[in-house]
């Protein structure tokens, strides 16, 4: 157990897990002006084709890492879940990617998230 998780549990704080959906043809890749894409990209077409033949994930399989991270009885906190391979595989605990290991960055993202959430909050 990490010292961060131990401290969160000792103080009644919140711990969390991360997840990554792998590569799949979800609406995040769709052509949408709000996403900065006015038309379907060649990459999106390739991912869609690879999904149809089982090389990449599907929108349904993309949800599984988050579901496992949130509900698995063996998910302890401070863990990262995703497909065993980046493209398509059942979700499992995977090593945290190097760019995600900075506690300073994590704290900054948490603080920004709190500020954004409280902007519209009514008490």
N, CA, C and O of each residue as an XYZ file, in Angstrom:
492
protein
N       0.856     -1.178      0.000
C       0.000      0.000      0.000
C       0.895      1.233      0.000
O       1.869      1.309      0.750
N       0.557      2.184     -0.840
C       1.369      3.389     -0.919
C       1.152      4.257      0.313
O       0.136      4.136      0.997
N       2.114      5.132      0.590
C       1.966      6.028      1.737
C       0.802      6.994      1.524
O       0.152      7.399      2.487
N       0.536      7.364      0.276
C      -0.599      8.248     -0.013
C      -1.913      7.557      0.325
O      -2.784      8.154      0.957
N      -2.059      6.308     -0.090
C      -3.277      5.555      0.196
C      -3.414      5.322      1.691
O      -4.506      5.467      2.240
N      -2.325      4.963      2.356
C      -2.375      4.737      3.802
C      -2.807      6.003      4.536
O      -3.607      5.940      5.468
N      -2.277      7.156      4.116
C      -2.656      8.422      4.748
C      -4.122      8.741      4.496
O      -4.817      9.208      5.398
N      -4.600      8.492      3.273
C      -6.009      8.746      2.959
C      -6.918      7.885      3.808
O      -7.921      8.372      4.330
N      -6.585      6.613      3.956
C      -7.416      5.719      4.761
C      -7.367      6.092      6.232
O      -8.388      6.038      6.918
N      -6.196      6.468      6.727
C      -6.050      6.811      8.138
C      -6.859      8.046      8.511
O      -7.340      8.155      9.639
N      -7.012      8.964      7.585
C      -7.737     10.203      7.876
C      -9.170     10.178      7.370
O      -9.874     11.186      7.444
N      -9.607      9.032      6.857
C     -10.962      8.959      6.313
C     -11.076      9.646      4.972
O     -12.181      9.972      4.537
N      -9.946      9.874      4.301
C      -9.937     10.571      3.019
C     -10.336      9.677      1.870
O     -10.724      8.524      2.060
N     -10.238     10.216      0.700
C     -10.637      9.520     -0.517
C      -9.402      8.974     -1.220
O      -8.384      9.657     -1.335
N      -9.503      7.757     -1.678
C      -8.478      7.212     -2.561
C      -9.182      6.852     -3.866
O     -10.406      6.731     -3.908
N      -8.416      6.688     -4.905
C      -9.047      6.393     -6.185
C      -8.140      5.521     -7.033
O      -6.960      5.338     -6.734
N      -8.716      4.994     -8.088
C      -7.985      4.244     -9.092
C      -8.114      4.988    -10.410
O      -9.055      5.753    -10.615
N      -7.165      4.757    -11.292
C      -7.202      5.318    -12.642
C      -7.544      4.210    -13.625
O      -7.341      3.028    -13.345
N      -8.060      4.602    -14.764
C      -8.299      3.615    -15.813
C      -8.031      4.238    -17.175
O      -8.069      5.456    -17.350
N      -7.761      3.364    -18.124
C      -7.542      3.778    -19.509
C      -8.331      2.828    -20.391
O      -8.237      1.613    -20.213
N      -9.112      3.348    -21.346
C      -9.971      2.479    -22.146
C      -9.260      1.685    -23.238
O      -9.867      0.804    -23.847
N      -7.988      1.977    -23.496
C      -7.343      1.362    -24.646
C      -7.771      2.100    -25.903
O      -8.312      3.203    -25.826
N      -7.533      1.505    -27.038
C      -7.892      2.124    -28.311
C      -9.214      1.531    -28.773
O      -9.336      0.318    -28.943
N     -10.200      2.393    -28.974
C     -11.510      1.931    -29.427
C     -12.224      3.075    -30.144
O     -11.915      4.244    -29.913
N     -13.173      2.740    -31.010
C     -13.869      3.772    -31.792
C     -15.037      4.383    -31.020
O     -16.198      4.127    -31.340
N     -14.732      5.183    -30.011
C     -15.775      5.834    -29.227
C     -16.056      7.229    -29.772
O     -15.412      7.675    -30.722
N     -17.017      7.910    -29.167
C     -17.353      9.259    -29.609
C     -16.218     10.253    -29.358
O     -16.240     11.357    -29.903
N     -15.237      9.884    -28.550
C     -14.084     10.765    -28.355
C     -13.275     10.913    -29.643
O     -12.539     11.885    -29.817
N     -13.420      9.942    -30.537
C     -12.716      9.999    -31.817
C     -13.611     10.485    -32.943
O     -13.151     10.660    -34.071
N     -14.874     10.703    -32.651
C     -15.827     11.074    -33.697
C     -15.570     12.492    -34.205
O     -14.949     13.313    -33.529
N     -16.057     12.750    -35.391
C     -15.959     14.099    -35.952
C     -16.998     14.970    -35.273
O     -18.201     14.791    -35.465
N     -16.523     15.905    -34.484
C     -17.396     16.839    -33.779
C     -16.693     18.190    -33.723
O     -15.519     18.257    -33.358
N     -17.381     19.253    -34.074
C     -16.742     20.570    -33.991
C     -16.226     20.877    -32.583
O     -15.182     21.512    -32.432
N     -16.948     20.432    -31.554
C     -16.525     20.677    -30.179
C     -15.247     19.946    -29.813
O     -14.566     20.314    -28.856
N     -14.925     18.921    -30.565
C     -13.697     18.156    -30.329
C     -12.597     18.602    -31.291
O     -11.504     18.037    -31.299
N     -12.896     19.626    -32.107
C     -11.902     20.145    -33.023
C     -11.794     19.387    -34.325
O     -10.821     19.548    -35.063
N     -12.794     18.552    -34.618
C     -12.742     17.785    -35.869
C     -13.998     18.061    -36.679
O     -15.105     17.768    -36.228
N     -13.841     18.607    -37.839
C     -14.993     18.893    -38.699
C     -15.374     17.689    -39.546
O     -16.486     17.623    -40.069
N     -14.456     16.735    -39.684
C     -14.751     15.550    -40.493
C     -14.055     14.346    -39.876
O     -13.150     14.480    -39.052
N     -14.497     13.172    -40.295
C     -13.897     11.937    -39.805
C     -12.463     11.842    -40.318
O     -12.209     12.005    -41.512
N     -11.539     11.579    -39.417
C     -10.125     11.498    -39.795
C      -9.793     10.107    -40.328
O     -10.499      9.144    -40.029
N      -8.730      9.998    -41.112
C      -8.299      8.677    -41.582
C      -7.985      7.732    -40.412
O      -8.259      6.534    -40.482
N      -7.411      8.283    -39.348
C      -7.092      7.463    -38.181
C      -8.350      6.853    -37.571
O      -8.348      5.686    -37.181
N      -9.429      7.642    -37.486
C     -10.695      7.151    -36.932
C     -11.250      6.032    -37.803
O     -11.775      5.045    -37.289
N     -11.136      6.181    -39.108
C     -11.599      5.117    -40.019
C     -10.804      3.835    -39.804
O     -11.373      2.744    -39.803
N      -9.491      3.962    -39.621
C      -8.630      2.798    -39.399
C      -8.997      2.116    -38.079
O      -9.124      0.893    -38.022
N      -9.167      2.909    -37.021
C      -9.522      2.338    -35.715
C     -10.872      1.631    -35.796
O     -11.038      0.557    -35.218
N     -11.829      2.212    -36.498
C     -13.128      1.568    -36.676
C     -13.003      0.241    -37.399
O     -13.624     -0.746    -37.005
N     -12.200      0.212    -38.457
C     -11.997     -1.028    -39.216
C     -11.294     -2.078    -38.360
O     -11.675     -3.248    -38.379
N     -10.271     -1.669    -37.611
C      -9.560     -2.607    -36.744
C     -10.458     -3.137    -35.625
O     -10.323     -4.288    -35.208
N     -11.363     -2.304    -35.148
C     -12.310     -2.744    -34.127
C     -13.244     -3.818    -34.679
O     -13.543     -4.800    -33.999
N     -13.700     -3.624    -35.906
C     -14.624     -4.590    -36.515
C     -14.001     -5.967    -36.680
O     -14.710     -6.972    -36.668
N     -12.680     -6.025    -36.833
C     -12.036     -7.341    -36.989
C     -11.378     -7.815    -35.686
O     -10.713     -8.850    -35.673
N     -11.558     -7.070    -34.601
C     -11.096     -7.524    -33.293
C      -9.689     -7.154    -32.893
O      -9.181     -7.665    -31.896
N      -9.039     -6.274    -33.647
C      -7.676     -5.874    -33.293
C      -7.691     -4.815    -32.191
O      -6.902     -4.891    -31.249
N      -8.570     -3.843    -32.302
C      -8.715     -2.831    -31.253
C      -9.997     -3.127    -30.484
O     -10.758     -4.026    -30.843
N     -10.225     -2.366    -29.431
C     -11.406     -2.570    -28.618
C     -12.665     -2.034    -29.271
O     -12.653     -1.508    -30.383
N     -13.747     -2.191    -28.533
C     -15.051     -1.679    -28.940
C     -15.484     -0.636    -27.924
O     -14.871     -0.539    -26.861
N     -16.509      0.142    -28.209
C     -17.001      1.063    -27.176
C     -17.375      0.321    -25.882
O     -17.179      0.847    -24.786
N     -17.906     -0.882    -26.011
C     -18.271     -1.650    -24.821
C     -17.030     -2.083    -24.032
O     -17.012     -1.981    -22.805
N     -15.998     -2.562    -24.725
C     -14.793     -2.992    -24.011
C     -14.042     -1.801    -23.417
O     -13.324     -1.952    -22.429
N     -14.202     -0.616    -24.013
C     -13.528      0.583    -23.501
C     -14.024      0.948    -22.105
O     -13.293      1.565    -21.330
N     -15.250      0.574    -21.781
C     -15.813      0.886    -20.464
C     -15.317     -0.059    -19.371
O     -15.378      0.289    -18.192
N     -14.836     -1.226    -19.727
C     -14.501     -2.247    -18.738
C     -13.381     -1.871    -17.768
O     -13.508     -2.186    -16.585
N     -12.279     -1.210    -18.194
C     -11.260     -0.831    -17.208
C     -11.798      0.102    -16.121
O     -11.461     -0.059    -14.948
N     -12.626      1.069    -16.497
C     -13.193      1.981    -15.492
C     -14.137      1.231    -14.559
O     -14.150      1.478    -13.353
N     -14.913      0.330    -15.108
C     -15.822     -0.467    -14.288
C     -15.042     -1.322    -13.304
O     -15.405     -1.401    -12.131
N     -13.980     -1.958    -13.765
C     -13.159     -2.776    -12.873
C     -12.495     -1.915    -11.798
O     -12.484     -2.290    -10.626
N     -11.946     -0.775    -12.186
C     -11.282      0.107    -11.218
C     -12.248      0.578    -10.140
O     -11.859      0.758     -8.986
N     -13.495      0.775    -10.512
C     -14.485      1.307     -9.565
C     -15.153      0.240     -8.711
O     -15.598      0.535     -7.602
N     -15.233     -0.995     -9.200
C     -16.064     -1.973     -8.498
C     -15.380     -3.263     -8.078
O     -15.938     -4.002     -7.267
N     -14.209     -3.562     -8.589
C     -13.573     -4.849     -8.271
C     -13.241     -4.935     -6.783
O     -12.729     -3.982     -6.195
N     -13.534     -6.067     -6.193
C     -13.267     -6.238     -4.762
C     -11.776     -6.240     -4.463
O     -11.377     -5.940     -3.338
N     -10.948     -6.571     -5.440
C      -9.501     -6.550     -5.225
C      -8.852     -5.230     -5.631
O      -7.628     -5.107     -5.575
N      -9.646     -4.245     -6.037
C      -9.112     -2.924     -6.390
C      -8.910     -2.133     -5.101
O      -9.872     -1.701     -4.466
N      -7.658     -1.953     -4.730
C      -7.342     -1.399     -3.415
C      -7.238      0.123     -3.376
O      -7.348      0.705     -2.297
N      -7.037      0.767     -4.473
C      -6.795      2.210     -4.490
C      -5.369      2.491     -4.905
O      -4.480      1.667     -4.688
N      -5.143      3.652     -5.503
C      -3.826      4.014     -6.032
C      -3.364      3.017     -7.090
O      -2.172      2.727     -7.198
N      -4.304      2.495     -7.867
C      -3.962      1.525     -8.888
C      -4.427      2.027    -10.253
O      -5.248      2.939    -10.352
N      -3.885      1.413    -11.296
C      -4.166      1.812    -12.667
C      -4.658      0.583    -13.418
O      -3.989     -0.450    -13.426
N      -5.823      0.689    -14.047
C      -6.425     -0.425    -14.773
C      -6.569     -0.078    -16.244
O      -6.908      1.051    -16.600
N      -6.313     -1.042    -17.077
C      -6.466     -0.854    -18.507
C      -6.358     -2.197    -19.187
O      -6.194     -3.220    -18.522
N      -6.449     -2.210    -20.520
C      -6.259     -3.474    -21.218
C      -4.816     -3.941    -21.047
O      -3.896     -3.129    -20.953
N      -4.634     -5.249    -21.009
C      -3.282     -5.791    -20.846
C      -2.359     -5.287    -21.945
O      -1.187     -4.998    -21.704
N      -2.898     -5.187    -23.146
C      -2.198     -4.542    -24.259
C      -2.901     -3.204    -24.474
O      -4.062     -3.055    -24.090
N      -2.239     -2.254    -25.065
C      -2.833     -0.934    -25.232
C      -4.084     -0.974    -26.109
O      -4.999     -0.174    -25.913
N      -4.132     -1.874    -27.052
C      -5.249     -1.849    -27.981
C      -6.477     -2.569    -27.467
O      -7.480     -1.908    -27.197
N      -6.461     -3.879    -27.316
C      -7.660     -4.596    -26.904
C      -7.283     -5.839    -26.118
O      -6.540     -6.693    -26.603
N      -7.787     -5.930    -24.937
C      -7.585     -7.098    -24.087
C      -8.450     -6.884    -22.850
O      -8.870     -5.759    -22.582
N      -8.722     -7.939    -22.098
C      -9.497     -7.754    -20.869
C      -8.781     -6.798    -19.912
O      -7.551     -6.745    -19.900
N      -9.535     -6.048    -19.117
C      -8.903     -5.098    -18.197
C      -8.166     -5.809    -17.073
O      -8.593     -6.853    -16.580
N      -7.066     -5.220    -16.692
C      -6.259     -5.760    -15.606
C      -5.504     -4.611    -14.947
O      -5.471     -3.501    -15.478
N      -4.901     -4.872    -13.800
C      -4.055     -3.863    -13.165
C      -2.775     -3.777    -13.978
O      -2.146     -4.798    -14.258
N      -2.387     -2.571    -14.356
C      -1.163     -2.353    -15.130
C      -0.292     -1.337    -14.400
O      -0.779     -0.584    -13.557
N       0.988     -1.319    -14.725
C       1.895     -0.346    -14.110
C       1.502      1.055    -14.539
O       1.142      1.288    -15.693
N       1.573      1.974    -13.610
C       1.263      3.370    -13.884
C       2.297      3.925    -14.852
O       3.501      3.762    -14.653
N       1.819      4.579    -15.897
C       2.727      5.158    -16.884
C       3.584      6.236    -16.220
O       3.116      6.966    -15.347
N       4.805      6.321    -16.633
C       5.767      7.265    -16.050
C       5.231      8.703    -15.956
O       5.395      9.332    -14.911
N       4.595      9.249    -17.011
C       4.122     10.636    -16.897
C       3.031     10.826    -15.838
O       2.729     11.960    -15.466
N       2.442      9.740    -15.351
C       1.373      9.851    -14.351
C       1.867      9.675    -12.922
O       1.056      9.658    -11.996
N       3.157      9.544    -12.720
C       3.691      9.223    -11.394
C       4.036     10.425    -10.527
O       4.439     10.234     -9.380
N       3.901     11.627    -11.008
C       4.263     12.817    -10.244
C       3.166     13.196     -9.260
O       2.060     13.551     -9.669
N       3.463     13.124     -7.967
C       2.480     13.510     -6.956
C       2.204     15.014     -6.998
O       1.099     15.443     -6.667
N       3.181     15.811     -7.394
C       2.958     17.251     -7.523
C       1.929     17.525     -8.616
O       1.023     18.339     -8.436
N       2.077     16.837     -9.755
C       1.101     17.000    -10.833
C      -0.271     16.498    -10.401
O      -1.286     17.129    -10.695
N      -0.305     15.362     -9.702
C      -1.581     14.806     -9.242
C      -2.291     15.782     -8.299
O      -3.500     15.988     -8.409
N      -1.549     16.369     -7.392
C      -2.127     17.329     -6.450
C      -2.675     18.551     -7.186
O      -3.744     19.064     -6.854
N      -1.931     19.006     -8.184
C      -2.350     20.175     -8.966
C      -3.635     19.861     -9.747
O      -4.550     20.684     -9.782
N      -3.709     18.691    -10.366
C      -4.916     18.306    -11.100
C      -6.110     18.200    -10.141
O      -7.214     18.633    -10.472
N      -5.886     17.625     -8.955
C      -6.963     17.502     -7.966
C      -7.456     18.891     -7.550
O      -8.662     19.127     -7.490
N      -6.543     19.796     -7.266
C      -6.931     21.143     -6.840
C      -7.687     21.886     -7.940
O      -8.670     22.572     -7.660
N      -7.242     21.757     -9.174
C      -7.947     22.395    -10.293
C      -9.335     21.773    -10.442
O     -10.313     22.485    -10.671
N      -9.422     20.454    -10.313
C     -10.721     19.773    -10.410
C     -11.666     20.251     -9.326
O     -12.835     20.520     -9.600
N     -11.176     20.361     -8.090
C     -12.017     20.868     -7.000
C     -12.518     22.272     -7.298
O     -13.690     22.581     -7.084
N     -11.633     23.112     -7.787
C     -12.017     24.495     -8.110
C     -13.073     24.526     -9.208
O     -14.016     25.314     -9.134
N     -12.928     23.690    -10.214
C     -13.891     23.660    -11.301
C     -15.249     23.148    -10.840
O     -16.282     23.664    -11.266
N     -15.258     22.158     -9.991
C     -16.502     21.589     -9.496
C     -17.245     22.588     -8.605
O     -18.468     22.709     -8.680
N     -16.509     23.285     -7.781
C     -17.150     24.199     -6.836
C     -17.637     25.488     -7.491
O     -18.398     26.242     -6.885
N     -17.201     25.745     -8.727
C     -17.640     26.952     -9.433
C     -19.157     26.995     -9.550
O     -19.761     28.043     -9.325
N     -19.782     25.874     -9.898
C     -21.219     25.837    -10.091
C     -21.978     25.250     -8.912
O     -23.198     25.101     -8.975
N     -21.270     24.913     -7.836
C     -21.935     24.266     -6.695
C     -22.781     25.272     -5.919
O     -22.396     26.426     -5.730
N     -23.932     24.804     -5.482
C     -24.830     25.605     -4.642
C     -24.974     24.911     -3.299
O     -25.179     23.699     -3.233
N     -24.869     25.672     -2.250
C     -25.040     25.086     -0.910
C     -26.343     25.494     -0.317
O     -26.662     25.099      0.805
